[in-house]
Structure formats: structure tokens, C-alpha cells
Amino acid sequence: EFRPLSDRALRDWITSRAISLGSSITQAATNRLIELVGNDLWMQENELEKLSLYCNPKTIDEIDVQSVVGQNEHTTIFAAIDAMLMGKNTHAITYVNTLLEAGAAIPYILVMLNRQVRLLLLAQELTNGGRSLKEIGQRLHITSDYALKKTLQQAKQFTPGKLRAFHTAILQTDYSIKSGGMNDRLAIELLITTLSLK
């Protein structure tokens, strides 16, 4: 886990990390990023990667940060999914709690998580089949270059067997909730732990 930094050290870290990603960032953008993400370096790392891909080759400015990082249910659900798949339990639970407090239902979270797992499996299949990026994007119904690149990068991090195990765990969780065998809040927290151990 990344350790929290002082305010000055955090600003320096963001500037340095942006440069290492082949980009640059204004002071106003750095301030806005800290307002939205805080002192969580794992989350800062993820957001800076998104911003560098989104803005390249221009400098990241405050409007870019608001557009890409601005807090809403759409960005939070994908952040939750990323954290769950990467075994970042603390972050995953925080994101899930944020979604639930905003009125999202756990079945919706499970549907979106399972959708991402299936996308990753299909991405692996298409990549191994030698398909072009354009064709893969069309097959996955992903029109954003950033989202496509991220999906393909994420797909490389898992074996097909591991993704199938994720799929099975998600279906088992859904069944446990619908059959009344487990409280939905407990079920999602158990799923987060289970995915990190797969």
C-alpha cells in the first residue's frame, strides 16, 4: 500500500508522476485532483494514468480533472470494479459504500462487475485471435480509446481461468442474495474478499 504524504510532498509526487507518464499538470489541476481524490496515492496513480491518456500530449488542466475525475456514480462504479478485480479490498469497500449511500443497489453492482469480467474474457479471446484494435473495440462495444486501452491492459493481468473463477464467484453471490441465504451487504463484502484470494 502507498503511504500518505504531506501536502507539499503530495503535490510534488503528482507533478513528478505526471511527468513520468509523459504528461504535465498545472497547479490548479493538481489542487482540484487533491480535492477530489485526497491523499490516497493508489487512487491518485489511477486517476493520473487516466488523465495522461486523456490529455496526451497537452498539459492536464483543471477542466480535464473535473471532466475525467469528477465524482459521480458512473466513475465510482468503475473505480469499485477496478478495486475489486485488483484485490484492493479497502478501496473496493469504500467505493461500494459510496455507491450504496448514493442509492445504488447491490444487484446493479454485481451486474456491472460481471459485465466487466465478461468483457475481459472476450478481450483476451479477440486479442489472442489476432483481431485489430478497431475490430476489438467494435466487438466489445467500446468507442472510447481510453476505455479500450484500459480494458486490454487489464485483460493481460488475468488468466482466463482466474476470470472464470471471478464469474463463478459473482454468480454464487447473486444466488446467495436472491435465495435469502445471505444479507446483501455481507454478501458483497464476502465477494470482495473472495475475489482477492482467487
N, C-alpha and C positions, 0 to 999 in steps of 0.2 A: 504494500500500500504506500502511496505517496504521503509524506508528512506535511502538515500545514506550514505555510511560510508567513513571515511578517508581511505587512502591506507593501513595503518597498521591495522586499525580495520577491514577492508575488508579481509585482509589475515588471521587474527585471526578468523574471522567469518567462512571463508571457511574451515579452519583446524578443527574448533570445529564442524561445521555442518557435515563434512565428518565422524568424529568420532561418532557423534550421529546417523549416518546412518549405523554404523557398519563397517566403512572403515577407510582408512588413505590416505593422499595425500602428494606427495613430493613438495618441494619448487618450483622446475622447473614447475611442473604440475600446481601449484597454479598461477604462473606467466603467464603461457600460457592461463589458464582459464580466468584470468582477461583481457588479451589481446583480447580474442575472445568475451567475454560476457560483460566486463566492470563492472560498479558499480551498475548494476541492480540486486537487491537481489532476486526478483521474478524469473528472468531468471537464476541466479546462483543456486537457490534452485532446479529448474527443471533439470539443467544440472548435478548437484551433485547427484541427485536421479538416473539419467541415468547412470552416471559413477559408482556409488556404486553397482548398479545391474550388470553392465557390467564387473566390475573388481573383485567383491567379490570372494574369500577372499583376493586377493592380493592388495598391495598398488597401488593407482592411480598414474600413471606416465605421463610424458609429451606426450608420444606417444599415450597413451589412450585418453588423452584430445583431441589431434588432430584427432584421429580416430572417436571419438564419437561426439565431439562438432564442429569440423572444419566446417567453413561456406560454404555452397553450397545450391543450390536450393532445393535439397531433404530435408535437415534438416530444411530449412526455411519454406517450405510449411507445414511441420508437426508442427512446432512451431506456425505458423499462425493459423492453425486449432485448436490447443490446446487453444490458447489465445481466439479465437472466441467462442469456446464452453464453456470456463470457465468465459466468461464475462469480460475479461481483455481488454477493448476497446483500450486503448492507445497502449498496446503491439501489439494487433491484427493489428491495422492500420499501425504501424511501420513495422511489418513483411510484410504486404501486399504491402506497398510502396517499400520495398526492393525487393520483387518478381517482381513487375511491372517495376522497374528500371533495373532489370536484364533481362527483356524481356518476362516474363511470362504473359499470357493472363488471364483476369478475368474469362472467362468461364472455364479455367483449374482449377482455384482456387475453383470455385463453384462445379465442378465435384469432386474434391478431398475432399472437405468439406462434400458433400452429401454422398460420399463413406464412410467416417468415421462415419457419423450418422447412416447409414445402418448397418455398422459393429457393432456398439454399440447395436443397436436393436437386431441383430442376436445373439450377445454375451449374452445379457440378456435372450433371449429365450432359448439358449442352456444351460446356467448356471441353469436356473430355471427347465430345463428338466433333470437335474442331469447328464449331459454329463461329461466325463473326460476331463482333460486339454488337453491331446493329441488329443482327438476327436474334441474338440472345435477349437484347432489350425488348424487341418486339414480342418474343415468346413469353417473357416474364411480365409483359405489360408495364414496363418501367420506361418512362420517357425522359426522366432526369439523368443526365450524365453522372452527376454526383451519386445519386442513389444506386445507379447501375454499378459504378466502380466500387462503392462500398459493399454492395451485395456480393460481388465477385471476390473481393478481398476477404470478406467474412466466410464465404463458402470454402476458401482454401484452408481455413483454420480447423475444419472438422472433417472427420472421415464420414463416409456415407452411413456406416454402422452407428456412429455416435448420433448423427442426426435422426436416424430411425428410432434410436433409443429415446431421444427427446420427444419425438412424435408419439411414441407409445406412452411415455410418462404423462404427456399433456392429455391424451385421451383417457387415461386412467383417472386423472384428477377430475376431468369433466364428469366422468361416470360417478365418481365418489360424491360429487356435489349433487348431481341430479337424482341419485338414488337415495339421498339423505344420509349417506354413510359418514359424511364429514361436513363440518361447518365450512362455508366457502372461504372465509378469511384464513382459517387454519390450513385448508387445502392448498391455497395459493402459496403460503409461506413454506409448506412442506415441499411443494413442487420446486420452488426456488432452490431449496437445499438439495433436493434430489438431482436437479439439473447440474449443479456444481460438482456433484460426485460422479456423474456419468463419464 
